[in-house]
Amino acid sequence: MKNSTRFQLMAMMFLLYFIWGSWYGQMSKYMFTELGATGVQVGNAYAAFSIAMIIAPFFVGMIADRYFAAQKVLGILNIAGAAILYVLSEVKDPDTFFWVILAYCITFAPAMSLTTSIAMQQVTNSEKDFPAIRVMGTVAWIAVTNIIGYYEIGGTALIFKISMFTAAFLGVYSFFLPDTPPKPTSHTSFSDILGLDAFKLFKDRSFAIFFISSLLICIPLSFYYAMANPSLTDSGMTNVENKMSLGQASEVVFMLLIPLAFARFGVKWMLVVGLIAWIIRFIGFGYGDASSEWLLYLAIVLHGVCYDFFFVTGQIYTDSKAGEQYRSSAQGLISIATYGIGMGIGSWISGVVADMYTVDGVKNWTSIWMVPAGIAAVVLVLFVLFFRDNKVKAAA
């Protein structure tokens, strides 16, 4: 692969995650402070992203990949998204906000799949070339959240305007990306996208337990994305977005430790460590405050362990169990179950719980965070008792 192509793809990934990072973690703060939204309304706004994640594979797999060059579709989606983001920044009613953010997410979620598809079709060696391209997304997330935190604009409509201008730029830039033509010979079906063939893997009890655990742990994961920023703000922490970016930095560090951890602990205990980290971080969010800020920092930095040791390790485990025959179906099934169904349910529950523990406009964050901690504890017990596989070995 040419260096010029590599740099183009790295810039593409940087811009995409710059767009996402500028609004996703801060949206709840904006809705609570500027729109006067309830917890349920905030939860519904985050659930919009999950709805779009369910729709996206069908759009990409059955339309974009077959009939259009991927870079052109990416360009059109981002230009349309920029227009919707402008409308979103002007909306003042939280119920109307839901429908506009849903419309935007429907343009953004397919873009996530398309950037990966474009990169994968352009690289020479995916294992060698793709990580350096994808990591630019994490770099972008860290960069934009630090900018937002430095200027203290996380609770303002500027987060959407930053996304808007970046999306417009990426939209134009996409038309200059390497040509990634459609694949007319592709025979992707609804069954392929839903991963129905992968249900055969449920004959393996350990895989079935892993699948159920993955779906359930996405419920507390949604609490983190929807409620961490306003919770930290209410605790008295300053420059919240800057400090939350430490979570993405730790994600990079623990990603590099995965091969060593596999060799030393095996897949079961890596997944167990990830689940324990979820419980500890929620306790940290619940009991940390200005006088014990170290608990808040611990909760933030544990993001790398939580995400990498459960979700990334889980992707590797799924790939190894599925083998060549069911690889695509299994990954598709896991993605829809976790980012679609699990996080969708979790987003709604997080909003209900936030309202449940709000009295006279004041949230009891300790009680709120004990709910996802309890869910994670139940998942941990389920997993330890019934998951038996401790090795990565391709299915025959």
TINURO-303808 format. One record per residue (C-alpha): residue in one letter; x, y, z. Coordinates in steps of 0.001 Angstrom, whole numbers, padded with zeros to 6 digits, always signed. Last residue first. Layout:
N
aXYZ;...
% end
This chain:
396
a-013560-027073+013153;a-013825-024146+015505;a-010721-022047+015911;k-009101-022205+019313;v-008818-019425+021845;k-008545-020935+025292;n-010273-020771+028639;d-013668-022350+027870;r-015778-023115+030952;f-018319-020288+031217;f-021166-021324+033562;l-020347-020227+037096;v-017883-017437+036325;f-020144-015902+033646;l-023351-015917+035653;v-021541-014459+038679;l-019954-011724+036548;v-023257-010903+034810;v-024923-010472+038213;a-022079-008199+039348;a-022359-006122+036152;i-026081-005600+036824;g-025318-004556+040411;a-022673-002053+039316;p-025131-000756+036689;v-027658-000068+039505;m-025096+001164+042056;w-024318+004100+039740;i-027756+005683+040180;s-027736+005255+043956;t-024388+007033+044285;w-025453+009658+041738;n-028390+010866+043786;k-029548+013462+041273;v-030816+016883+042323;g-033679+018438+040330;d-036088+018392+043266;v-035419+014670+043768;t-033713+012582+041084;y-033114+008897+041850;m-035954+007507+039713;d-035201+010000+036948;a-031637+008699+036573;v-032926+005101+036763;v-035380+005681+033902;g-032685+007341+031782;s-030179+004550+032399;i-032871+001985+031543;w-033459+003548+028103;s-029773+003665+027276;g-029278+000113+028547;i-032038-001283+026324;g-030456+000353+023281;m-026973-000643+024437;g-027964-004293+024567;i-030083-004348+021388;g-027883-002438+018926;y-024321-002133+020184;t-024450-005572+021821;a-026886-007839+019951;i-026339-006169+016565;s-022550-006365+016892;i-022536-009946+018237;l-024727-011200+015375;g-022589-009470+012763;q-019408-010902+014287;a-020919-014394+014240;s-022226-014116+010675;s-018894-012865+009350;r-016874-015638+011010;y-019276-018541+010417;q-017294-020733+008001;e-013827-019322+008609;g-013783-020166+012300;a-016654-019242+014570;k-014911-020050+017849;s-011768-018100+016962;d-013619-015037+015680;t-015888-014981+018728;y-012881-015162+021074;i-011151-012314+019221;q-014304-010191+019382;g-014669-011052+023064;t-011118-009963+023805;v-011984-006632+022172;f-015225-006379+024159;f-014168-007732+027559;f-010508-007027+028183;d-010417-004033+025843;y-013510-002190+027076;c-013327-002653+030821;v-009526-002606+031027;g-009249+000588+028954;h-012162+002245+030752;l-010406+001656+034095;v-008785+005081+033672;i-012100+006886+034218;a-013170+004942+037313;l-009709+005346+038852;y-009826+009095+038179;l-013204+009282+039903;l-011935+007321+042891;w-008905+009637+043077;e-011343+012539+043437;s-012036+011619+047054;s-012828+015032+048547;a-014313+016413+045317;d-016442+013298+044878;g-016094+009574+044270;y-018678+007197+045738;g-020830+006367+042734;f-018266+006872+039979;g-015780+004683+041862;i-018442+002037+042528;f-019157+002081+038793;r-015444+001680+038059;i-015070-001277+040417;i-018008-003176+038915;w-016804-002656+035322;a-013258-003717+036311;i-014647-006983+037673;l-016247-007662+034266;g-012982-007015+032384;v-011035-009211+034802;v-013568-012002+034176;l-013146-011629+030404;m-009384-011916+030775;w-009939-014858+033088;k-011942-016773+030516;v-009709-015926+027533;g-006426-017218+028889;f-004435-015707+031752;r-000748-015477+030768;a-000733-015937+026992;f-003927-013973+026478;a-002666-011222+028796;l+000517-010815+026751;p-001453-010531+023494;i-003911-008059+025109;l-001293-005686+026539;l-001225-003410+023474;m-004976-002879+023749;f-004410-002069+027414;v-002314+000970+026516;v-004617+002239+023737;e-007698+001950+025960;s-005819+003764+028732;a-005579+006805+026451;q-009296+006519+025679;g-010092+006594+029391;l-007708+009494+029943;s-010042+011413+027605;m-012429+011626+030562;k-010038+014098+032196;n-010140+016550+029336;e-013924+016209+029017;v-014414+016922+032726;n-012465+020167+032781;t-013476+020592+036445;m-014695+017907+038839;g-017337+019146+041290;s-019206+015860+041602;d-022017+017338+039480;t-019656+017559+036491;l-018512+013971+037015;s-022123+012781+037014;p-023016+014915+033998;n-020137+013344+032009;a-020572+009754+033210;m-024310+009507+032523;a-024960+008524+028913;y-021722+006779+027926;y-021211+005107+031295;f-024847+004102+031769;s-024777+002539+028297;l-021952+000239+029382;p-024217-000888+032250;i-026678-002307+029670;c-023901-003466+027345;i-022948-005991+030034;l-026202-007872+029310;l-025551-008412+025589;s-021984-009541+026149;s-023032-011853+028998;i-025668-013514+026792;f-023082-014083+024036;f-020437-015355+026465;i-022939-017766+027990;a-023866-019074+024517;f-020167-019415+023645;s-019555-021402+026823;r-022522-023653+026142;d-021305-024639+022655;k-024519-025541+020834;f-024893-021780+020616;l-022440-021860+017696;k-025249-022949+015390;f-026811-019553+016021;a-023981-018199+013835;d-025982-018932+010684;l-028492-016303+011783;g-025867-013553+011702;l-028468-010832+011232;i-026478-009523+008260;d-026036-012962+006700;s-029709-013916+007171;f-030846-010625+005670;s-028749-011515+002645;t-025319-010591+001261;h-024808-012059-002176;s-021899-009881-003341;t-021155-010185-007060;p-021950-006519-007583;k-019199-005434-005180;p-019249-001660-005379;p-016079+000301-006172;t-013629+001610-003573;d-011834+004465-005327;p-009105+005971-003174;l-010397+008994-001220;f-010980+012289-003040;f-014797+012095-002842;s-014460+011495+000894;y-012836+014905+001433;v-016098+016670+000569;g-018090+014736+003154;l-015209+014796+005610;f-015252+018611+005489;a-019029+018754+005947;a-018762+016285+008836;t-016044+018400+010478;f-018156+021550+010179;m-021218+019824+011642;s-019346+017979+014395;i-017904+021267+015669;k-021415+022704+015377;f-022805+019838+017417;i-020400+020426+020308;l-021051+024168+019948;a-024618+023586+021161;t-023352+023983+024725;g-022733+021717+027708;g-019300+020513+026639;i-018116+024063+025888;e-015494+024368+028619;y-012765+025696+026267;y-010228+023172+027568;g-012847+020429+027871;i-014015+020802+024287;i-010441+020829+022968;n-009569+017842+025167;t-012623+015965+023913;v-011585+016702+020328;a-008010+015447+020692;i-008787+012281+022664;w-011476+011259+020158;a-009132+012030+017262;v-006337+009881+018733;t-008840+007041+019200;g-009854+007329+015552;m-006207+007513+014519;v-005863+004061+016094;r-007877+002651+013182;i-005202+003439+010569;a-002277+002061+012585;p-004382-001017+013429;f-005285-001578+009733;d-001819-002029+008226;k-000300-005142+009810;e-003344-007322+010439;s-005080-005986+007314;n-002137-006647+004959;t-002285-004788+001642;v-004741-002154+002755;q-007283-000645+000341;q-010246-002988+000770;m-009950-002986+004559;a-009766+000812+004706;i-012867+001325+002576;s-014837-001291+004544;t-013793+000212+007882;t-014800+003673+006688;l-018091+002255+005389;s-019030+000577+008665;m-018661+003808+010638;a-020375+005786+007885;p-023384+003465+008215;a-023822+004706+011816;f-023564+008407+010916;t-026481+008924+008504;i-028989+007007+010650;c-027451+008742+013663;y-028480+012109+012225;a-032111+011114+011743;l-032181+009683+015283;i-030635+012920+016599;v-033448+014839+014864;w-036192+012594+016237;f-034832+012725+019784;f-034320+016512+019717;t-038029+016985+019001;d-038736+015439+022409;p-035983+017537+024038;d-037371+020851+022685;k-034685+023450+021981;v-033543+022444+018473;e-031022+024819+016871;s-027949+022592+017187;l-029959+019675+015780;v-030848+021630+012625;y-027149+022253+011971;l-026407+018607+012739;i-028962+017574+010096;a-027119+019558+007421;a-023778+018053+008470;g-025290+014564+008337;a-026412+015075+004739;i-022834+016068+003852;n-021552+013090+005846;l-023871+010588+004174;i-023088+011919+000688;g-019339+011606+001205;l-019510+008110+002678;v-021701+007006-000233;k-019079+008382-002606;q-016241+006600-000774;a-018121+003282-000868;a-018658+003239-004645;f-022318+002373-005155;y-024540-000602-006008;r-023655-003635-003961;d-021746-002392-000918;a-024100+000552-000416;i-027387-001368-000703;m-027517-004779+001003;g-024502-004782+003281;v-024234-001063+004002;f-027927-000297+004491;f-028631-003600+006232;p-025622-003178+008521;a-026740+000374+009421;i-030283-000364+010666;i-029231-002018+013933;m-026601+000654+014602;a-029224+003332+013887;i-031451+001962+016643;s-028435+001925+018965;f-027697+005587+018192;a-031304+006507+018895;a-030956+004765+022278;y-028669+007632+023295;a-031474+010131+022666;n-033941+007848+024476;g-031731+007810+027558;v-031595+011609+027565;q-035390+011809+027290;v-035752+009225+030068;g-033388+011186+032311;t-035479+014311+031848;a-034395+017119+029553;g-033955+020745+030613;l-032757+021569+027094;e-029578+023454+027975;t-028366+021793+031187;f-029718+018232+031002;m-029568+017933+027221;y-026090+019444+026954;k-024702+017250+029745;s-026237+014174+028087;m-024772+015085+024684;q-021205+015396+026012;g-020052+011803+025518;y-021411+011620+021979;w-020910+015181+020728;s-017282+015934+019806;g-016182+012321+019900;w-018352+011334+016950;i-017116+014043+014562;f-013481+013641+015614;y-014053+009913+015170;l-014880+010362+011485;l-012154+012950+010895;f-009382+010761+012325;m-010556+007718+010354;m-010464+009639+007069;a-007091+011178+007937;m-005649+007698+008543;l-007117+006517+005244;q-005525+009378+003313;f-002218+008821+005117;r-002199+005148+004139;t-003071+005988+000539;s-000158+008441+000335;n+002132+005844+001917;k+001280+003447-000903;m+000000+000000+000000;
% end
